[in-house]
Amino acid sequence: MEVAQGDILGYCTDFYGEVIKNYYAEADGVVFYYNAGLSVKEGTALVAYGIREHMIADEV
């Protein structure tokens, strides 16, 4: 999945479903994986994506 700078990548909510924080793409890139779960430890990667300008080849 491709993302553009500023696209929302995900969010964290509290126990009541209130959004605590949104996470946005810092640059254009490609999402490698998402980590979704009922809970995650602080510091756990929630999404991994490659920044387009650092990728070796854009064509597969």
C-alpha positions as CSV (number, residue, x, y, z in Angstrom):
1,M,0.0,0.0,0.0
2,E,1.4,3.4,-0.9
3,V,1.1,6.4,1.4
4,A,1.8,10.1,0.8
5,Q,3.4,12.5,3.2
6,G,0.8,13.5,5.8
7,D,-1.5,10.4,5.3
8,I,-2.7,8.9,8.5
9,L,-1.0,5.6,9.2
10,G,-2.9,4.7,12.4
11,Y,-4.0,5.8,15.8
12,C,-4.1,4.8,19.5
13,T,-7.2,4.9,21.6
14,D,-7.9,4.6,25.3
15,F,-10.1,2.0,26.9
16,Y,-13.2,4.0,25.9
17,G,-12.3,4.3,22.3
18,E,-11.2,8.0,22.5
19,V,-8.3,8.7,20.2
20,I,-5.1,9.5,22.2
21,K,-2.8,10.0,19.2
22,N,-2.8,9.9,15.4
23,Y,0.3,8.8,13.5
24,Y,1.1,10.3,10.1
25,A,3.5,9.4,7.3
26,E,6.5,11.6,7.4
27,A,7.3,11.1,3.7
28,D,5.9,9.3,0.6
29,G,6.5,5.6,0.9
30,V,5.2,2.0,0.8
31,V,3.7,0.3,3.9
32,F,5.4,-3.1,4.7
33,Y,3.2,-4.1,7.6
34,Y,0.8,-2.9,10.3
35,N,0.7,-4.1,13.9
36,A,-2.8,-4.2,15.2
37,G,-3.9,-5.5,18.5
38,L,-6.0,-4.8,21.6
39,S,-2.9,-3.6,23.4
40,V,0.7,-2.8,22.6
41,K,3.6,-2.0,24.8
42,E,5.1,1.5,24.7
43,G,7.8,1.6,22.0
44,T,6.3,-1.2,19.9
45,A,6.3,-0.5,16.1
46,L,2.8,0.0,15.0
47,V,3.6,0.3,11.3
48,A,6.7,-0.2,9.1
49,Y,7.0,1.6,5.8
50,G,9.8,2.4,3.4
51,I,10.4,6.0,2.4
52,R,10.1,6.3,-1.4
53,E,13.4,8.4,-1.9
54,H,15.4,5.7,0.0
55,M,14.1,2.7,-2.0
56,I,16.4,1.1,-4.4
57,A,13.9,0.2,-7.1
58,D,10.3,1.5,-7.6
59,E,9.4,-1.2,-10.0
60,V,8.8,-4.8,-9.1
